Every structure is written in C-alpha cells, then in structure tokens.
Amino acid sequence: MGRDGAPAVSGAPPIEARGLVKRYGRITAVDHVDLTVERGDVYGYLGPNGAGKTTSLRMLLGLIRPDEGSARLFGRDPLRDGAGALEGVAGFVEAPRFYPYLTGRRNLELCAALDGGDAKTRIERGLDTVDLSDRARDRFGGYSHGMRQRLGIAAALLRDPRLLVLDEPTTGLDPAGMRDMRRLIRRLADDGITVLLSSHLMGEVEELCDRVAIVRSGSVIYEGALAELLRTAAGGYRLRTSDDARALELCSSEPGISEAEATEDGLAFAADEPAAGALSLALAEAGIEIRALIPRSASLEELFFRLTEEDGNGGLPARERAS
C-alpha cells in the first residue's frame, strides 16, 4: 500500500474500537467489543478458537464492515479513509499468502512494488531480521510452515510499521519454530513496534504480552494489564511448617484465613497480605517453625478457564471485568 495515506491523529492510540458487532445470520460472531491498544503495547487478544478474534481483526483493518460500532487506527477510520488508514500498519490475518512458484525474495520484491516509496530498500533487512537471508532464493512453495510465517513478517516490515497485527503466528509450528517466532516478536516489540497478537495459546500471551483482552463467545470479558490480572486473581499462599497438623488447626481459627487445606507439599490457604503476616506471628507464638511461606501465583491458563466459565466472571471483582 502506498505511503501517502490519511494523516494520523496526533496522540491517537494505534487501535481504538468501540462497540464492534458482526452478525452472520442468527449468529453473533463479535458482540460489542471495545479495545484500546496504546503505543508500545504488546497486546494479547486471547480466546479459544471460534471466539471471534479473527473477525474482530478483519473489522479493525477494514477488511469487513461491522454491523455496529467503529474502529480507528491511529485515529483513522479504515471504512472512511480506505487504504490510507493503514499507513504505518502491517501484519497478517490468518496466514500470509505468496506466490508458491516464486522465490522468497521475488515475493518480497512484488510486495515492495505495491507499497512503493522506499519499501524495496528494506527487503534485505527484513530477510535478515527473520533469518531467511540464506533461503531467499528458494521458492516459497518449498518453505516450511515456520518459514512461511516468517516471510509474512518480513513482508510486513517492508512497510516500516508502527503497528504490527499478527493473527495466530505460531499456530502449526513445532516447538523450536514457536520459540523462534516468539523471540522474533519480542525483538520487534523491543525495537518500538506496537504489537497486537491474537492467540489461543495462553503460554504465548503470558510470555510476550503486557496488556490483554480475553474474549469469550464474541465478547470481551477482561481488558487490562496482564500483571494486574495475575495479581488480583492470586491472593493465596503455600505454607510448610514443623507441625503442619497444628498449623492447619491454627489457620482454621485465625481471622482472615480461608480455604485452608493440607496438600502434598504442606498447606495452602487464601488470605491477603496483612492476614498472612498475622498468621506468621500466631504460628511463632505457638512454637511452630515456619519453613516456607510462599505467595501462590495464578497462571494465565488457570485464570483463562476461570474467566471463561459459564458465568463469565470467574469470581473476579466487577472492576476487573469489561463492561
């Protein structure tokens, strides 16, 4: 796409969507989705397959028209401004596609010709960034799945993007390919590119992203900082003592301590920090030695399943859920 697009709105976020809705007959694929991706974010759009993630991305990029709501890219409307709204935006939805009978470099040359400007000067750098320089003369049809994904990112980098949109970039890759792709995305983010990463792989999102939206059945049920989500949902401790049986009795009677139970590795209980401190003092006064008192951290996988339970809130306080 050309480099003469509509001007960005000063200070506008890379992505801002409000009330996006897409229906296919009686099925609501996307249900009033709100998203805000700020500059510098590595933003995870997380949900199971079929949750409406790809449909949302298509509306954000102006590839399909929403039935309701609006989307802005750096303050520009893809439906009103057309291709001009994609200035500074690159990536791929679903899988990148190239001519199978042409080499990787020749495919990039065709992409650069479409982009115009100085895109051609970034071909070699793009190939080097995605570690395909030594395979650039091979035909795309002979590339592995991982190489095809990486060539898609090289094509995106021709546009010198400020926002990179990636839809399930590691799907179908072997463990080594997934590792390499994640390292590449992290490196691009460290170079200052804002990244929107759509994924159903919770480990991938937890490793790469600082902010997330979790989507269930087309609706966003959480949007915010990943660290805040993990912190809010943890709130428990693991405890090992010199006398776990007596410690369990004390936990059961101590104010602010709940869900105390014996485990294979000692005791577990739920409490806030002041209550855990008071329990430590009570154990010491009872002559029970504390051998370990460890805050219990929740994994994103655990939280995801809790959030996507049938009631849709998983026990999180209302302020942590999308409205």
N, C-alpha and C positions, 0 to 999 in steps of 0.2 A: 504494500500500500504506500501511497505517496507520503512525502514529508511535509505537505502543505495543509495539514488538517486544521479544523477549527481550533482556536486558541483555548488553552486550558484556563479554568477559572482560578485566579490566584488563591492559594490556600485551601482549595477544594481537595477532599480526600481522593485517593486513587479509585476507590469504589464506594458508592453510596446507593443502596437500594432501599426502597420503601414500598411496602405493601404489594410485592410481586405475587401475582396469581397467574397460573396457567392451568387450564382445564382441557381435557380431551374427552369430549362427550360427558359422561356422568362421572368421570374420574378427575379428581383434582390432584394434579401432579405436584404443583407448588402452591402453597396455601399461605398468602400474606407474609412473605419472607422480608425481613428487614436485615440489612447487612451494612456495616461500615468498616472498610479496610483503610487504616491510616498509613501514612508514608512510613516506610521502614518496617512494617509488619511482615512477619512470616505467618500468614493467617490460614489456619486449617479449617476447611469446610468438611465436616466429618459426619458420616451417616452410612447406614447399610446400603447395599446395592438396591436400587429401586426407590430410594428415599427422595428423589427429585433433584439430586445435586447437579447432574449434567444439564437437565432442563433449566435450572437456575442460571448456570454459566452461559447457556445459549442466549438467555434473555439479557444477561448483563452485557454481552458482547454485541447485542443487536442482531443475532442470527435468527431469532424468532421473536414474535411480538407478544408481549404479555397481555392477558385479558384484563388485568387491573394492575395498577402500580406504576412505578417508574424506576429507572436505573440511570446512574451518572458515572462516567469515567473521567476523573479529574474535572468534574463539573460539567461535562459534555454529555448530551443525550444521543446515544447511538441511533435511535429512530429518527431524530430530527437532523442530526449532523452527518449521518451515514458513516462512511469510512473515515471521515475526518475526526470522528470521536475516538478512533483507535490510535491516534498519534501517541507514541510512547508506550503502547500496549502490545504485547505479543504473547505467544504460547500456543497451546493446542487443546481442543476439546475432543474427548475420546482418544483416538490415536492419530499421530501425524501421518500424512499420506504423501508419497512421492512417486515419480515415475520409476517402475522397477527395472527398466532396461537401461537407465542412465546411471552414471556413477554418482557417488555421494556429492562430489564437488560440483558436477554439472547440475545436479538438482538445486544446489545452493545458488549457483550462478543464475538459474532461472528465477528463483525466489528474489534474488537481489535485483534482477532486471525489473521485476514487478514493483519492488519497493522504490527503485530509483534512488536519486541522490548519491550518497557515498556508501550505500549498503555493500557494494561489491568489495570495498576495501576491508570489510570486516570478515570476509569468508575465511581467510587463513586463521585469524584469531579465534573465530568461532569453532573451527575444526580442532584447533589446539586445546581450547577450553574444554571440549567434550571428549578429548582423547581419541579423535578419529583421523588425525593427520596421516597416519600410516595406512589407513584404509580408504582414503578419499578417492582413490582411482578405481575402487571396486564398485561393481554395480549394486544399487540399492536392493535389488531382488535377492542378492546373496547375503544380505546383512542379517545378523541375529536380531531377535526382538529387542534386546537391550541396545544394540547399535542403532536400530531404527528410532527408538525413543530419544537417544542422544542426538541423532541428526535432527530430530524435530526441535530440540532445544537450540542446536546450532543455528537452525533457520530462524528461530525466534530472536536470537541475539543479533542477527543482521540488522534488526530494526533499532538497535541500541535502546532497548526498552527501559522504562522506569517502573513498569508493572508487568510481571510475568504470571500468566494464568496457566496452571497445569492441572489437567484432569486425569487422576489416577496414573501418574507417570511410572510407577513401579509395578503395576499390575502385570502379571505374567512373567516377571523376571525371576531368575534364580537368586538364591541368597547373595551371591557375590555381586550380581547385577543390581540388586536392590541397595546394597551397601554403597556401590559406586554412584548410583543415581542420587542417593541421599547426600553423599558428600558433595556432589556437584551442586545440588540445590542449596546446601549450606554455604558453599563458596560464593555462589551468585548473590545470596542474601547478604553475606558479609561485604560484598562489593557495593552494597547500597541499593540493590533492586528490591522493590516490594514484591512479595510473592503471595499469590492466592493458590493454595494447594487443596484440591478436592481429593478426598481419600476415604476409604472404608477401613484402612489399616491403622489401628489405634497406636501401635508402637511407632509407626512412621510419624504420625502427628505429634505424639509426645516428644519424640526426638528432635523434631525440626521447628515446631511452631511455638510462638509466644502468645498468640490470641487464637480463639477457636469459636466456631459456631457449630453446634450439634443439631442435626436435623433428623426428624422422625416423621414419616408419612407426609412429607412435603412441608412440614412446619419447623421453624427454628425453636428449639426448646431451651437452648442456652446460648448466649453470646457473651464473650468477655475474655479476660486474661486467663490463660491456662493455669498459671501458678495460683491464681485466686481460687479457681475451681478446685484444684487439688487441695489447697489449704483448707477451704471451707468444708470439704467433704471428709477430711481425715478425722481429726478430733478423737483419736484413741491412742492407747499405749499398750506396749508389751512389758511384762514385769517378770523378773526372776529374783527369787529371794532364797534365804537359807531355810525357810519353812513356808512353802507355798500353801499348805493347807491352812495354817493360821492366817497367812496373808490374805487368802480368799475370804475367810470369815471377817477380817477387818475391812476389806473392800466392800463387803455387803452391808456393813453398818456405817460406813463413812459417808458424810454428806457430799453430794456432787459426783459420786462414783456410780456408774450404772453399767449394765451388761457385763458384769464381772464373771469370768468363766475360766476354768482350767483348760490349758491346751497342751500339746505335746512338748512345747518349749517353754512352759511356765504358766503365766496368767495373762489374760487380756481383759481390758476394761475400757469404757468410754468415759471421758472427763475433759473439762477444759484445763488450761494450764494451772490456775490457782488451786483447783481441786486436787490435781496431781501433786502439787507441792505440799498441800496439807496432808495428803496420804503418806508422802515420804516421811514427814515428821512423825505421824502416828505410828508408822512401822518402826522407826528408830526408837520411839518411846516404849514400844512393846518388845524391844530387844530383837527385832527381826532384821537381819542384814539384807540390804538391797544389793544384789549382784548386777542387775541391769534394769534400767527403766528407759525404754526406747519409744519415742513417738512413732505411731503407726501411720505410714503414708499410704494413701489410696492410689492405685494405678489408674490411668485413664481408662483402661479396659473395664475395670470394676465400676468406675463412675459412669461409663457409657451405658452399661447394661442396667445400672440403677436408674439412670435418666430415661432410658427408653423402655422402662417397664410400662405396663398398661396404663397406669395413672399419669405417666408422662412427667412427673416431677421428681421421682426418686428420693423424696424426703428433703430435697434442698429447700432452703428458705426462698420465699417468693422473690426477694430482691435479686436472687441469682438466676432467675429464670427469665427468658424472653417474654415480653408481654404480647 
